[in-house]
Amino acid sequence: MSPAPPLTDSGWFWGAVFSVMALAGIGLIARKFDVRQQQVEGRFLGRQRAHEERQRRSAGEEPIDLADSARQREDVAPGRIVPLWTLATAAAVAAAGSLAMLARERGFSPSPAVRASRNQHAAPTSAALPSEKPDSERPAAG
């Protein structure tokens, strides 16, 4: 019987490693991301309001001074347009799925209670089938 291949030969192992590293990276950059994303979204909302004002003026409506109607970004949209938890959730699901598939691929056994319940409902093994002879009765290959 050949030894099992190294753990690092499994694609599931690397999927789990990179997913966990992504979670760690997200945890490390969360505060900086929030500040940067607030700036980006503020600029986006400002450009959006400027575009709406250009549309109003081209339609012949009364112009509005954007400085007078300016509001704080948190008043307009209290949450992020692109929240970081979505990326963290995707990385966590990918890590959990990769770890589950790695465990399945490597044949890690479940808890004793799960094994016992599976054994109660298991199909008969090949040794219990009457059509096969035990290894001691078979002729030697040669």
Residue pairs with C-beta under 8 A, 6 or more apart in sequence:
4 106
7 13
7 106
8 14
10 102
10 105
10 106
12 98
12 99
12 101
12 102
12 105
13 98
13 102
15 94
15 95
15 97
15 98
15 101
16 95
16 98
16 99
16 102
19 91
19 92
19 94
19 95
19 98
20 95
22 87
22 91
22 94
22 95
23 88
23 91
23 92
23 95
26 84
26 87
26 88
26 91
30 84
33 84
34 80
34 84
37 80
37 82
37 84
38 73
38 80
41 73
41 77
41 80
41 81
41 82
42 73
44 81
45 73
45 76
45 77
49 66
49 69
50 66
53 63
53 64
53 66
56 62
56 63
56 64
57 63
109 115
110 118
126 132
127 134
